[in-house]
């Protein structure tokens, strides 16, 4: 078995940390310090989340001499509009109102950067989510939970917003913010067998 590499997660997201921990990975958390980049004219959601993830990976890498950086970025897409993290309660309410009764997409970009070689591989993943129609009391109740904070699209699929979701198409973990199967494929493309890096008890 090859020696285990040092993994560094360039994200402060508790959801991403929980997913990797449940897989049995050991990693250091060092969130990227860059602001979310603005979307370029004509840039597709896939290209945007990949670009954002790569920027986060490279910013975190400057603080480490070696290891593998894992960076991610997730956005909600409604029509032609990207919905990131709401800046206020009022913005969160507006996002939820727009999402009610409609399908939307969730896009995540991942970047795996080898600090030693400077080589980076990236990939994106998309899922579709359908919200039931939301009345004003629904939105007010959800805002009072506080879950909307620091969430793309102002909701957490794994939390109380699950009451609003009628259908999901695609990867559930992508909607949480870290598409696991996409991550494994990214590792494989980088010549890394992810299973060798998981601390899993075997019977």
C-alpha positions in Angstrom: 0.0 0.0 0.0 1.4 3.4 -0.9 2.2 5.9 1.9 -0.8 8.0 2.9 -0.6 11.6 1.8 -1.5 14.7 3.9 -5.0 16.0 3.0 -6.0 19.6 3.5 -9.6 20.8 3.2 -9.8 24.4 1.9 -13.2 24.9 3.4 -14.8 25.9 6.7 -18.1 24.1 5.8 -19.2 21.8 8.6 -21.1 19.7 6.0 -18.0 19.0 3.9 -16.0 18.2 7.0 -18.7 15.8 8.2 -18.9 14.0 4.8 -15.1 13.4 4.7 -15.0 12.4 8.3 -17.7 9.8 7.8 -15.8 8.4 4.9 -12.9 7.8 7.4 -10.5 10.4 6.0 -8.0 12.2 8.2 -7.5 15.8 7.1 -6.5 19.3 8.2 -8.9 22.2 7.8 -7.5 25.4 6.4 -10.2 27.4 4.7 -9.4 29.5 1.7 -9.3 33.2 2.5 -10.5 34.6 -0.8 -13.8 36.1 -1.5 -16.3 34.3 -3.8 -15.3 35.5 -7.3 -17.8 37.3 -9.5 -19.3 35.4 -12.4 -17.8 36.3 -15.8 -20.1 37.3 -18.6 -21.3 34.1 -20.4 -19.7 31.8 -17.9 -21.5 28.5 -17.4 -22.3 27.3 -13.9 -19.9 24.4 -14.4 -17.0 26.6 -15.4 -17.8 29.1 -12.6 -17.7 26.5 -9.8 -14.6 24.9 -11.1 -12.8 28.2 -11.4 -13.9 29.2 -7.9 -12.7 25.8 -6.5 -9.3 26.1 -8.2 -8.8 29.7 -6.9 -9.6 28.4 -3.3 -7.2 25.5 -3.7 -4.3 27.6 -4.9 -4.8 30.3 -2.2 -4.7 27.6 0.6 -1.7 25.9 -1.0 0.6 28.9 -0.4 0.5 28.1 3.4 1.6 24.5 3.0 4.8 22.9 1.7 3.3 19.6 0.7 0.1 17.5 0.7 -3.1 17.4 -1.3 -5.6 20.3 -1.2 -9.3 19.6 -1.5 -11.3 22.7 -2.5 -15.0 23.0 -3.4 -17.6 25.6 -4.4 -21.4 25.1 -4.6 -24.0 27.3 -6.1 -27.8 27.1 -6.7 -28.9 27.9 -10.3 -32.4 29.1 -11.0 -32.9 29.8 -14.7 -29.9 32.0 -15.7 -29.2 33.2 -12.2 -26.7 31.9 -9.7 -27.8 32.0 -6.1 -24.9 32.0 -3.7 -25.0 32.6 0.1 -27.5 35.2 1.1 -26.0 38.4 2.6 -29.1 39.1 4.7 -32.3 37.6 6.1 -34.2 39.6 3.5 -32.1 38.3 0.6 -32.6 34.7 1.9 -36.4 35.3 2.0 -36.3 36.5 -1.6 -34.3 33.4 -2.7 -36.7 31.0 -1.0 -39.7 32.8 -2.6 -38.2 32.4 -6.0 -37.4 28.7 -5.4 -40.9 27.8 -4.3 -42.9 25.6 -6.7 -40.0 25.3 -9.2 -37.1 23.1 -10.2 -33.6 24.4 -9.8 -30.1 23.1 -10.2 -27.2 22.7 -7.7 -23.7 22.8 -9.1 -20.5 21.9 -7.2 -17.0 22.3 -8.4 -14.1 20.3 -6.9 -10.4 20.8 -7.2 -7.7 18.4 -6.1 -4.3 20.1 -6.0 -1.0 18.4 -5.4 1.1 21.0 -3.7 4.4 19.2 -4.5 3.9 19.2 -8.2 1.5 22.1 -8.6 -0.7 19.8 -10.7 -4.5 20.3 -10.2 -7.4 18.4 -11.5 -11.0 19.7 -11.4 -14.5 18.4 -12.0 -18.1 19.5 -11.6 -21.3 17.8 -10.6 -25.0 18.9 -11.0 -28.2 17.8 -9.4 -31.8 19.0 -9.7 -34.1 19.8 -6.8 -37.9 20.6 -6.8 -39.4 22.7 -4.1 -43.1 22.6 -3.4 -44.9 25.9 -3.4 -43.9 28.0 -0.4 -46.3 30.3 1.4 -45.2 33.3 3.4 -45.6 31.4 6.7 -43.4 28.6 5.4 -40.6 31.0 4.5 -40.9 32.9 7.8 -40.8 29.7 9.8 -37.7 28.5 7.9 -35.9 31.8 8.4 -36.4 31.6 12.1 -34.5 28.3 12.2 -31.4 30.2 11.0 -30.4 27.4 8.6 -30.3 29.8 5.7 -27.1 31.4 6.9 -24.0 30.5 4.9 -25.9 28.2 2.5 -26.0 28.5 -1.2 -29.6 29.2 -2.2 -30.5 30.0 1.4 -31.4 26.4 2.4 -29.9 23.1 3.7 -31.2 20.0 2.0 -30.2 17.9 5.0 -32.0 20.1 7.5 -35.4 21.6 8.0 -35.6 22.5 4.3 -36.2 18.8 3.6 -39.9 19.6 4.4 -40.1 21.7 1.2 -38.4 19.2 -1.2 -40.6 16.9 -3.2 -38.1 15.5 -5.7 -34.3 15.2 -6.2 -32.6 14.1 -9.4 -28.8 13.3 -9.2 -26.3 13.2 -6.3 -27.7 14.0 -2.9 -24.2 14.7 -1.5 -23.7 17.3 -4.3 -26.7 19.2 -2.9 -25.1 19.1 0.6 -22.0 20.6 -1.0 -19.6 17.7 -1.6 -20.3 15.2 -4.4 -18.4 12.1 -3.1 -18.5 10.0 -6.2 -17.1 12.9 -8.2 -14.4 13.3 -5.7 -13.4 9.6 -6.0 -13.3 9.9 -9.8 -11.1 13.0 -9.4 -8.7 11.0 -7.2 -8.6 8.2 -9.7 -7.7 10.6 -12.5 -4.9 11.9 -10.3 -3.5 8.4 -9.7 -4.8 8.1 -6.1 -6.8 5.2 -4.8 -9.1 6.9 -2.4 -9.9 3.6 -0.6 -6.3 3.4 0.5 -6.7 6.6 2.4 -9.8 5.8 4.4 -9.7 4.5 8.0 -12.4 1.9 7.7 -12.9 -0.9 10.1 -13.1 -4.2 8.4 -14.8 -7.3 9.8 
